[in-house]
Amino acid sequence: MSALDAFPITKRWPARHPERLQLYSLPTPNGVKVSIMLEEVGLPYEPHLVDFASNDQTTPEFLSLSPYGKIPAIIDPDGPGGARMPMFESGAILLYLAEKTGKLIPADPALRWETLQWLFFQMAAVGPMFGQVGYFHKFAGRELSDKRPLERYVNESKKILTVLEHRLDRREWLVGEAFSIADVAKLGWVRNLIGYYDARELVAYDRLSAVPAWLERCLARPAVARGLTVPSRS
């Protein structure tokens, strides 16, 4: 019997490699944060597809690990003190993996806090605002005759992009001189906003220069390219 068998989620998604970190996710902007992170830091992991089309996220097994029904979630069989560590919330998982491996987070205390503030900026602003643009521009919200919600979220997204543009002016990465969890958290959202959400023109993305250059640098990283397709939808 595996030590992971105590977790109900493993009944629906059995672990073929219980010694590895288990990832329950979908390649969405939030989901790829953790798959990219795992690829970047080189931790062995086993991905499991949580299929929204099948409402996997609403099943008792998934909710037993992620009570709000959101991806991604993980179980680390080698957590603090060698104990199993279940986790949900992508930002918390990024920080956990960074501290576990000592990678993609600065050792310098001041730079560490600077990194965390930009990580939390994604959680509090980038994700919620860009996601609402997607909802009101491409998904069910586009049917509404009242366009004020869309206008509000487009304006907020433009403001966020301006913040990032100023931050990245003459910078390669968001914090210090190295790619970090601050970059990991945001790249999938910027990519989705101008790609899958079809909002490139809506948010005037092509008027920017530093943000597009940063995104291209992110996407050129081999680990990022791998992580963007995990878990496989096929």
KAWO-V698435 format. One record per backbone hydrogen bond with DSSP energy under -1.0 kcal/mol. NH is the residue of the N-H (numbers start at 1). CO is the residue of the C=O. E is the energy in kcal/mol with one decimal. If there is no record, write none. Layout:
NH|CO|E + NH|CO|E
//
This chain:
5|2|-1.5 + 7|4|-2.2 + 10|7|-1.7 + 11|8|-1.9 + 13|9|-2.4 + 20|17|-2.3 + 21|44|-1.7 + 22|75|-2.9 + 23|46|-2.7 + 24|73|-2.9 + 25|48|-2.5 + 28|26|-2.9 + 32|28|-2.9 + 35|31|-1.4 + 36|32|-2.6 + 37|33|-1.9 + 38|34|-2.7 + 39|35|-2.1 + 40|36|-2.8 + 41|37|-2.6 + 42|38|-1.4 + 46|21|-3.0 + 48|23|-2.5 + 50|25|-3.2 + 55|52|-1.6 + 56|51|-2.5 + 58|55|-1.7 + 59|56|-1.5 + 63|59|-2.6 + 64|60|-1.5 + 65|62|-1.6 + 66|62|-2.7 + 69|66|-2.4 + 73|24|-1.8 + 74|87|-2.6 + 75|22|-1.9 + 76|85|-2.8 + 79|83|-2.5 + 82|79|-2.4 + 83|80|-1.5 + 85|76|-2.8 + 87|74|-2.6 + 93|89|-2.2 + 94|90|-2.5 + 95|91|-2.0 + 96|92|-2.6 + 97|93|-2.8 + 98|94|-2.3 + 99|95|-2.4 + 100|96|-2.4 + 101|97|-2.0 + 102|98|-2.1 + 112|108|-2.5 + 113|109|-2.2 + 114|110|-1.9 + 115|111|-2.4 + 116|112|-2.2 + 117|113|-2.0 + 118|114|-1.5 + 119|115|-2.0 + 120|116|-2.7 + 121|117|-1.5 + 122|118|-1.2 + 123|119|-1.6 + 124|120|-2.8 + 125|121|-2.2 + 126|121|-1.5 + 127|122|-2.5 + 129|125|-2.5 + 130|126|-2.4 + 131|127|-2.4 + 132|128|-1.5 + 133|129|-1.8 + 134|130|-2.2 + 135|131|-2.1 + 136|132|-2.7 + 137|133|-2.2 + 138|134|-2.2 + 139|134|-1.6 + 141|135|-1.1 + 142|139|-2.2 + 143|140|-1.8 + 144|141|-1.5 + 151|147|-2.5 + 152|148|-2.5 + 153|149|-2.3 + 154|150|-2.6 + 155|151|-2.4 + 156|152|-2.3 + 157|153|-2.2 + 158|154|-2.4 + 159|155|-2.0 + 160|156|-2.3 + 161|157|-2.6 + 162|158|-2.1 + 163|159|-2.1 + 164|160|-2.5 + 165|161|-2.7 + 166|162|-2.4 + 167|163|-2.3 + 168|164|-2.5 + 171|168|-2.4 + 181|104|-2.2 + 184|180|-2.2 + 185|181|-2.2 + 187|183|-2.2 + 190|186|-2.2 + 191|187|-2.4 + 192|188|-2.1 + 193|189|-2.4 + 194|190|-1.7 + 195|191|-1.2 + 197|192|-3.1 + 198|195|-1.4 + 199|193|-2.0 + 203|199|-2.3 + 204|201|-1.2 + 205|200|-2.5 + 207|204|-1.4 + 208|205|-1.9 + 213|209|-1.7 + 214|210|-2.3 + 215|211|-2.7 + 216|212|-2.2 + 217|213|-1.9 + 218|214|-2.4 + 219|215|-2.8 + 220|216|-1.3 + 221|218|-1.6 + 225|221|-2.3 + 226|222|-2.1 + 227|223|-2.6 + 228|224|-1.9 + 229|226|-1.5 + 230|227|-1.5
//
